[in-house]
Amino acid sequence: MNLVKKFISFFFPSFCKICYKTLKDHEVLVCNLCYFKLPLLKNYCKRCGNINIQYEVNYCGNCVNNKLYFDKFWAGFKYEKPISDWILEAKFKKNFLLAYNLGKLLRKTIPLEGLLVDEVIPIPLSTGRCKERGYNQSFLIAYGLLGKKPKNNILERIKETKPQTELSYQERIENVKNSFKALKEKVEGKKILLVDDVMTTGATLKEASKALKEAGAKEVWVCVVAKT
């Protein structure tokens, strides 16, 4: 650790968000003991993200019944407290550092394979939503996950959509239909990792993956902080 980091750690220590103990250099948001108190997601389908199963599998019945455009799926946690509270705080209360650290925390939960891709792309906000909020929390999560700034000029949201939380399952699908466009010259033949904060129905991630596949992406993997 360089002198600047040592100075910051000494005079501005970080504390565990659960037990409030001072964090060590390698700990993120929570201490090692409290990390295992988090709602870690262990049993789910690594293909579609289905969590209504008893084991970790690579394919399930839900995969058969759904048109999927992404090829692999990873999630760090169940969408339960305190993770759900932290995501909402990062998303709506302009807690930029928390969003970044959620990405770092996510990195501890996914296999190294998940980062062996050509491009890491955060789910983009529409222009209007980005102006309203002032930032894209998924970009900051991807930044923390990757350890460097992800590219945000490869996938574009080309239409304004309603907030998904206000809509039913079918309305969510229609709301985001054809709402993304990817640059062919940036993704053709490449392996892409899409990053977002939460997956509920998967409608947004499916549409974004569809745009990437239509632009020629070889594979699209999805990684989220939490799955509902």
Order of alpha helices (4+ residues) and beta strands (2+ residues): alpha-alpha-alpha-beta-alpha-alpha-beta-alpha-alpha-beta-alpha-beta-alpha-beta-alpha-beta
